[in-house]
Each structure stands twice: as structure tokens, then as C-alpha cells.
């Protein structure tokens, strides 16, 4: 069996590399979890097994959460000790603004996802890789 061949299964190869240092989840990744996406469940299980950290930018959480009482998977995720909900504080806001100015884009939440992933050295679990690539073409992405 061995390790996945990223040329044959790029998502699996990306996922295997991304989990080692943890994952940053954008709104698409959080929504996929909420919808019981099997790929996301497996990635988060691998992260838990390896003790990897999860980073959830607060804006991405705001885009995904609507009714925590009915979104049990999402509510459970953000309560885990390995999950860090990253606030958009003054330092991050400044980095986000600079990133948006440099890229000519305007999505504050996407830019904060990129800032958080860069800081933590993590791959991003996303359903929208194109927008994130516009902000940082070198970012490691795991697409769901």
C-alpha cells in the first residue's frame, strides 16, 4: 500500500503533506465538514491522530456557522483543544490589508485565511482554491 502517489491522487498527496503541520480551514472546508464530507472527516481524523493543530480564521467561521445547535460537527470542532479560532486583530488586519493591496483583490476573509496559513505553516482546506491562489500562489491547498 505505502504512501499515496501525488501524481495519481493529488488530493490525497496534498492532504497527507498538509496534515503533518496542521490545517487552516476556510469557510468552504468548514461547510464541507458540516455537510459530513468524508474527505474532510478523514483529514481531521488524521490531524487528531498526529496531534496536529487546526487554525480557523474567525471570519471563515462567521461565514460557515449559522445555528451551532444544529451544526454539531462544526460546534464540536471549534471546542477541540487542537483548534485555534484566530481573531482578526490589529497585526493581522494590517497584514491582510497589505496582502489585498498587493494582490489587487478585496476579500478580507480569504486574505485572513492566507495570513493564518502562512503564520502557522499549514496547508489550507478549501473549496475555492482559485481565490486563494490569487493571494498566494505558493500556498499549499487541499481542495474539497
Secondary structure, 3 states (H helix, E strand, C coil): CCCCCCCCCHHHHHHHHHHHCCEEECHHHHHHHHCCCHHHHHHHHHHHHHCCCEEEEHHHHHHHCCCCCCCHHHHHHHHCCCEEEECCCHHHHHHHHHHHHHHCCCCHHHHHHHHHHHHHCCEEEECCHHHHHHHCCCCCEEEC
